Amino acid sequence: MIGPAVTTGRRFFAIEGLDLGGLIAVELFTTVMPLLLIGYAWFKDFSPRSSIGELFVRQLGASGEDVILIRRQFGSAAGLEQVWTVTGLAAFLVWGIPMSLTVVRMFAMAWNRAVPSILQRLWRGAAWFVLYLVDVGVTESILLIPSPRAMVPVLMFAAMAVSLVFWGLTPILLVPSLTFRWRTVLIAGTVGAVVNFLVLRIVARVVFPMLLSGWDGFGPIGVAMTLMTWCGVLGTTWVVVACAGSVFAEGPQRGAGSLGPRPDGSSPS
């Protein structure tokens, strides 16, 4: 494990992973976050008795006074009903195009392939963004199913399986020169699901309350900055997942010698 971890780290910095992660973070905050809130409000039938903040309370494991703060700052689901229009949704979906273009470029670099042309990036990125929204919608719908405590592990496993399929298909969709192989799908999917679905959820329950308490006293700005910081963690994690998936899929011989694409975007020989 030490060898692949070192190679993943070297590739991460070779493709300027921190810069890419920061760019993705901004796009997550301005695109995905609003769509998540709108989708959650729709799931709750825009009920005035349902708080939008409950989505983050549940996902990030907030407790105590943090729960009250988050719920108060986000308001009720009814407040987002006016955004549930073709124009309102389209505005946020259009903002998803820059993020999908960034993700296409990032995966191509992480997998040591030439960055696709702009037309390739547009249609592949758009398809990926739709797939990503489906993944988020399905996994969250599964986790929101009312169930006894004994069924929680079953629902978690089902949601994680959906995440595995999404992350397994991601490199196949975003990197044109990759051919469909079950081994590639399984490795990339396992890395993505374990890190993004499992590890991050555990880490969030520890880190998120600490972040929120650090901005205590700033009110809505504090909550926004906490979420922005967490988006930075997510964006950076996506780059790590892309690099790790490529290293494990390539195997020890290719992975050890691959330090990322050349400046012109071509693959090393």
Secondary structure as GFF3:
##gff-version 3
##sequence-region A 1 269
A	DSSP	alpha_helix	2	14	.	.	.	ID=ss1
A	DSSP	alpha_helix	17	27	.	.	.	ID=ss2
A	DSSP	pi_helix	28	32	.	.	.	ID=ss3
A	DSSP	alpha_helix	33	43	.	.	.	ID=ss4
A	DSSP	alpha_helix	54	60	.	.	.	ID=ss5
A	DSSP	alpha_helix	65	74	.	.	.	ID=ss6
A	DSSP	three_ten_helix	77	83	.	.	.	ID=ss7
A	DSSP	alpha_helix	86	94	.	.	.	ID=ss8
A	DSSP	alpha_helix	96	110	.	.	.	ID=ss9
A	DSSP	alpha_helix	118	143	.	.	.	ID=ss10
A	DSSP	three_ten_helix	149	151	.	.	.	ID=ss11
A	DSSP	alpha_helix	152	174	.	.	.	ID=ss12
A	DSSP	alpha_helix	182	192	.	.	.	ID=ss13
A	DSSP	pi_helix	193	199	.	.	.	ID=ss14
A	DSSP	alpha_helix	200	214	.	.	.	ID=ss15
A	DSSP	alpha_helix	220	257	.	.	.	ID=ss16
###
